[in-house]
Amino acid sequence: MTVIESTVEVNKPVAEVYTFLSNMNNHQQLMPENIYNWESTEDDARFTIQNMAKLAIKISSRIENQEIIAIPSEKAPFDVELKWTVADNGNRTTTAKHIISADLNMMMKMLASGPLQKLADHQTEKLKEILG
């Protein structure tokens, strides 16, 4: 299993960060430009990654003010889990961590791990930008 992580500190209380992340409609704001055909509800999202694949994901579990996990809701090119964890730093700031776990063979790992790391980093940076 390939695990890609990106962490950021956000100047908002943990409940506010969790509320934003637990709604898939908000995730479009976190996506890079190569994501298009976005459709979402509170619990799921469908989108196309330019020159790669169409993905449909759904939130499979929520632990209030701690964790949100999303998994593919349709057949994906590989097994993947998208997890956000949020931790209260005690000073009205929150540490948000985006963890992408993907079951990649060696060839896919060479091709996909760089773009997946860029995606995770982009999403955590956008989260910080949007929430402050």
N, C-alpha and C positions, 0 to 999 in steps of 0.2 A: 504494500500500500504506500503510495506517495502522499506525503503530508506537506502542505504548503501553508505557511502562516504569515499573517501581517497584523501588527498591533499598533494602536493609536490611542492617545489620550484626548478625550473630548471634554470641553468645559461646560458640561451639563450634568445634572443628577442622573443616576443610573436608571431611574424609572422613565425619564424622558428619552434616553437613548434606546432603552428596551422597547418602548412603545413605538418609536419610529421604525426600528428594525423588525418588529413582529408583524408589520403590515407590508405584504409583498408589493402593494401599490407604490410604496416609497422607494423600493429598490431600483426602479427605473432611473431615479436621480443619481444613483451610485454607479451606473454603468458607463463604460467608455463609449466612444463614438462608433466603434465597430459592432455594436449591438443595435439591432433594429427589429421592426415588426413586433414591438413590445405589446403584450396584452397581459393584464393582471387583475386579480381580485385580492382580497385581504390574505387569502391562504395559498394562492398559486400564481405562477407566471409562466408565460410562453414567450420565447424570443428567438431570434436568429443571430448567430455569431458569424459575421462576415467571413466568407471563404472557409468556413469550418462546418458548423452543424446547427440544426434547430434543436432547441432544448425546451422541455416542459418540466418545471419543478414545482413541488408543493411542500409546504411546511409540514413536517412529520411530527415535530414535538416542540413545545414551548414550556420553559420553566421560567415563571415570571421573574423579571429583573436579574436573570442569570444566563439563559441560553435559548437560542432558536436554532433548530436543525431543519434544513430543506434537503429533499432527495428528489430524483427524477420521478415524474408521475407517468411518463411514457418511456419506451425503450430509448436509452441514451447510448452514445458510442462507447462508453465505458461506465462502470459503476462509480458514482461520485456522491459525496456528502458535503454539503455546504453548511458550516456551523459558524454562528456568531456567539461569542461569550461576552458578557458585560460584567464588570466588577466595580463596585463602589470604592473609590479611593478615599472616601471620608471627608473630602474638602470640596464637595459639590462638583467633583470631576469624576469621570468614568474611564476606565481602561476597556476599550473594545478590541476584541481579537477576532479576526476572520480566519477560519481554518477550513481549507479545502482538502478533503481526503479523496484520492482517486485511485482506482485499481487500474494501473497502467502497465502494459508490458514494456520491455526495454525500448522498443522502437517508439511507442507512444510517449514514453517518459522523456525521451530525447526531444521529441517534437512539441510536446504539450507542457512540460514543466515550466519553461520560460514564460510562455503566454499566461499560464495559470498564476504564476507568481506576480506578473504584471497586473493581472486582473485583481488579485487580492490586495496588492498595494494601492491600486487605483481606487478600489472601493473604500478602503480605510481612510485614504486621504480625502475623498469626496465626503465621507461621513463627517470628518473633522471640519471641512469647509462649510457644509450645510448646517451642522448643529453648533458650530463655533468652538 
